[in-house]
């Protein structure tokens, strides 16, 4: 026992039977104490689970979490029943997620519980993906966790609906929210090749908005997609001229320049786009951009030497004589 209390079978079953007579927070404490009790056989476990099932429908989320925790603790060795057990705790967790803005901290905690549960049972919430769509008044920390969960929950059967929802978040007034939603679309495209074309279509549509941080994030995501799906490069190349004058973020610039170096032989204006960056290299503060510019120009030189020879020479001269970054 602990704290002078010996948790015998008689005492444990007495507490389970009188659980409803305690106050809400007292129930949480009693359930925590009962987690120290070890049932003697499976039949006893099932009897206890039937008692706990009612507590998982309680209006107090603390009681729900305590009951779920004990539910999982008692069944951790009943591997054959895990699928049924997870299904029984799915509804209570979704109920807590639906609390919305009235209890954002509790919702955030519940989302973490769901994330851990999906590690054990990845497809548990496939049919409930809409429960994790963001509400306009959700705090950003809740929205961020929901975006992570939507990526985890995504499957060939729901990828189109999830990507449509994520695309709507790309114009959110919160810039970080917009960026994270675009990254989420990219992750889904990497996970599900069957939905990759739809993801790419939605990403390319975002470029027409001509919002600098949106275009920047799309370029970063499309760079990664081009590495996995070679034909994705053809989709993005035609948009590079308009993006070159719009993107100011270093990561976006580096992604654009990388694409020009990697696939510039397919774009007639590629050397001239790179030349514009080279002409302004002295004003470029980001070492990442300057290093990518050097690498991309060298790559394109071997593909289109007559057009790149002079500007490569000027870039090398600048990097040797004036650049102070040791990596460059």
URPELIN-V412156 format. One record per residue. N is the residue number from 1. RES is the residue in three letters. SS is DSSP state (H for helix, E for strand, C for the rest). OMEGA is omega in whole degrees, -180 to 180 (999 if undefined). Layout:
((N RES SS OMEGA) (N RES SS OMEGA))
//
This chain:
((1 UNK C 178) (2 UNK E 177) (3 UNK C 178) (4 UNK C -178) (5 UNK E 175) (6 UNK C -174) (7 UNK C 180) (8 UNK C 179) (9 UNK H -180) (10 UNK H -180) (11 UNK H -179) (12 UNK H -178) (13 UNK H 175) (14 UNK H 180) (15 UNK H 178) (16 UNK H -178) (17 UNK H -178) (18 UNK C -174) (19 UNK H -177) (20 UNK H -178) (21 UNK H 179) (22 UNK C 172) (23 UNK C -174) (24 UNK H -176) (25 UNK H 174) (26 UNK H 177) (27 UNK H 178) (28 UNK H -180) (29 UNK H 180) (30 UNK H 179) (31 UNK H 177) (32 UNK H 178) (33 UNK H -178) (34 UNK H 177) (35 UNK C 177) (36 UNK C -178) (37 UNK C 179) (38 UNK C 178) (39 UNK C -175) (40 UNK C -180) (41 UNK C -177) (42 UNK H 180) (43 UNK H 179) (44 UNK H 177) (45 UNK H -178) (46 UNK H 177) (47 UNK H 180) (48 UNK H 180) (49 UNK H 179) (50 UNK H 177) (51 UNK H -177) (52 UNK H -177) (53 UNK H 179) (54 UNK H -179) (55 UNK H 180) (56 UNK C 176) (57 UNK C -177) (58 UNK C -179) (59 UNK C 179) (60 UNK C -176) (61 UNK H 178) (62 UNK H 177) (63 UNK H 179) (64 UNK H -179) (65 UNK H 179) (66 UNK H 179) (67 UNK H 179) (68 UNK H -180) (69 UNK H 179) (70 UNK H 177) (71 UNK H -179) (72 UNK H -180) (73 UNK H -177) (74 UNK H -174) (75 UNK C -174) (76 UNK C 180) (77 UNK C 179) (78 UNK C -172) (79 UNK H -178) (80 UNK H -177) (81 UNK H -174) (82 UNK H -179) (83 UNK H 180) (84 UNK H -180) (85 UNK H -180) (86 UNK H 179) (87 UNK H -180) (88 UNK H -179) (89 UNK H -179) (90 UNK H -176) (91 UNK H 178) (92 UNK H 180) (93 UNK H 179) (94 UNK H 177) (95 UNK H 179) (96 UNK H 178) (97 UNK H -179) (98 UNK C 179) (99 UNK C 175) (100 UNK H -171) (101 UNK H -179) (102 UNK H 180) (103 UNK H -175) (104 UNK H 180) (105 UNK H 179) (106 UNK H 178) (107 UNK H 180) (108 UNK H 178) (109 UNK H -180) (110 UNK H 179) (111 UNK H 176) (112 UNK H 176) (113 UNK H -180) (114 UNK H -180) (115 UNK H 179) (116 UNK H 180) (117 UNK H -179) (118 UNK H 174) (119 UNK H 179) (120 UNK H -175) (121 UNK C -171) (122 UNK C -173) (123 UNK C -175) (124 UNK C -173) (125 UNK C -175) (126 UNK H -176) (127 UNK H -175) (128 UNK H -174) (129 UNK H -179) (130 UNK H 178) (131 UNK H -177) (132 UNK H 172) (133 UNK C -177) (134 UNK C 173) (135 UNK C -175) (136 UNK C -177) (137 UNK C 173) (138 UNK C 172) (139 UNK C -176) (140 UNK H -178) (141 UNK H 175) (142 UNK H 178) (143 UNK H -179) (144 UNK H 179) (145 UNK H 178) (146 UNK H 178) (147 UNK H 177) (148 UNK H -179) (149 UNK H 179) (150 UNK H 176) (151 UNK H -179) (152 UNK H -176) (153 UNK H -174) (154 UNK C 179) (155 UNK C 179) (156 UNK C -177) (157 UNK C -177) (158 UNK C -172) (159 UNK H -178) (160 UNK H -179) (161 UNK H -180) (162 UNK H -179) (163 UNK H 176) (164 UNK H 180) (165 UNK H 180) (166 UNK H 180) (167 UNK H 179) (168 UNK H -180) (169 UNK H -176) (170 UNK C 178) (171 UNK C 180) (172 UNK C -179) (173 UNK C 175) (174 UNK C -175) (175 UNK H -179) (176 UNK H 176) (177 UNK H 179) (178 UNK H -180) (179 UNK H -177) (180 UNK H 179) (181 UNK H 178) (182 UNK H 177) (183 UNK H 179) (184 UNK H 177) (185 UNK H 179) (186 UNK H 179) (187 UNK H 179) (188 UNK H 178) (189 UNK H 179) (190 UNK H -177) (191 UNK H -172) (192 UNK C -179) (193 UNK H -180) (194 UNK H 179) (195 UNK H -175) (196 UNK H -179) (197 UNK H 179) (198 UNK H 178) (199 UNK H -180) (200 UNK H 179) (201 UNK H 180) (202 UNK H 179) (203 UNK H -180) (204 UNK H 178) (205 UNK H 180) (206 UNK H 179) (207 UNK H -179) (208 UNK C 178) (209 UNK C 180) (210 UNK C 173) (211 UNK C -169) (212 UNK H -177) (213 UNK H 176) (214 UNK H 179) (215 UNK H 180) (216 UNK H -178) (217 UNK H 178) (218 UNK H 179) (219 UNK H 179) (220 UNK H -179) (221 UNK H -178) (222 UNK H 176) (223 UNK H 179) (224 UNK H 179) (225 UNK H 180) (226 UNK H 178) (227 UNK H -179) (228 UNK H -180) (229 UNK C -174) (230 UNK C -177) (231 UNK C 178) (232 UNK H 180) (233 UNK H 180) (234 UNK H 180) (235 UNK H -172) (236 UNK H -174) (237 UNK H -177) (238 UNK C -179) (239 UNK C -174) (240 UNK H 180) (241 UNK H -180) (242 UNK H -180) (243 UNK H -174) (244 UNK H -179) (245 UNK C -175) (246 UNK C -172) (247 UNK C 179) (248 UNK C -180) (249 UNK C -178) (250 UNK H 180) (251 UNK H 178) (252 UNK H 177) (253 UNK H -178) (254 UNK H 179) (255 UNK H 179) (256 UNK H -179) (257 UNK H 178) (258 UNK H -179) (259 UNK H 178) (260 UNK H -180) (261 UNK H -175) (262 UNK H -174) (263 UNK H -175) (264 UNK H 179) (265 UNK H -179) (266 UNK H -178) (267 UNK C -176) (268 UNK C -175) (269 UNK C -175) (270 UNK H -179) (271 UNK H -177) (272 UNK H 174) (273 UNK H 177) (274 UNK H -179) (275 UNK H 177) (276 UNK H 177) (277 UNK H 180) (278 UNK H 180) (279 UNK H -178) (280 UNK C -174) (281 UNK H -179) (282 UNK H 180) (283 UNK H -179) (284 UNK C -177) (285 UNK C -174) (286 UNK C 176) (287 UNK H 178) (288 UNK H -180) (289 UNK H -179) (290 UNK H 179) (291 UNK H 178) (292 UNK H 178) (293 UNK H 179) (294 UNK H -180) (295 UNK H -177) (296 UNK H -180) (297 UNK H 178) (298 UNK H 179) (299 UNK H -177) (300 UNK H 178) (301 UNK H -179) (302 UNK H 179) (303 UNK H -178) (304 UNK C -173) (305 UNK H -177) (306 UNK H -176) (307 UNK H -173) (308 UNK H -172) (309 UNK H -176) (310 UNK H -177) (311 UNK H 175) (312 UNK H 178) (313 UNK H 180) (314 UNK H -179) (315 UNK H 179) (316 UNK H 180) (317 UNK H 180) (318 UNK H -177) (319 UNK H -179) (320 UNK H -172) (321 UNK H -168) (322 UNK C -176) (323 UNK C -176) (324 UNK C 180) (325 UNK C -175) (326 UNK C 179) (327 UNK C 180) (328 UNK C 999))
//
